């Protein structure tokens, strides 16, 4: 999927979507919980700083 997304003209200009097996897919319900997104972002910032 990574190589397909990096090299295929079919997805040229596509951004912000989740892909699985070279096809767009809706991410899991857990990935859409705002408080979890914010916590992940915060932890990532702490680890990178």
C-alpha positions in Angstrom: 0.0 0.0 0.0 2.8 2.5 0.8 4.5 2.0 -2.5 1.2 2.2 -4.3 0.4 5.5 -2.6 3.8 6.9 -3.3 3.9 6.0 -7.0 0.4 5.7 -8.4 -1.1 8.5 -10.5 -4.5 7.2 -9.4 -4.1 8.8 -6.0 -2.2 11.9 -7.1 -3.5 14.8 -5.1 -5.4 12.6 -2.6 -4.7 13.5 1.0 -6.0 12.9 4.4 -7.5 9.5 3.7 -6.7 6.1 5.3 -5.8 3.3 2.9 -5.7 -0.5 3.4 -4.7 -2.9 0.7 -4.4 0.0 -1.8 -8.0 1.1 -1.3 -9.5 3.9 0.7 -11.1 2.7 3.9 -12.9 4.3 6.9 -10.6 4.2 9.9 -11.8 2.4 13.1 -14.3 4.1 15.4 -11.5 4.3 18.1 -9.4 6.4 15.8 -12.1 9.0 15.7 -12.4 9.7 19.4 -11.3 13.3 19.8 -9.9 13.0 23.3 -7.8 10.1 22.2 -6.5 12.0 19.2 -5.5 14.9 21.5 -3.8 12.6 24.0 -1.8 10.8 21.2 -0.8 14.2 19.8 0.3 15.4 23.2 2.3 12.2 24.0 4.0 12.4 20.5 5.0 16.0 21.1 6.5 15.1 24.5 8.5 12.2 23.0 9.8 14.4 20.1 10.9 17.4 22.2 
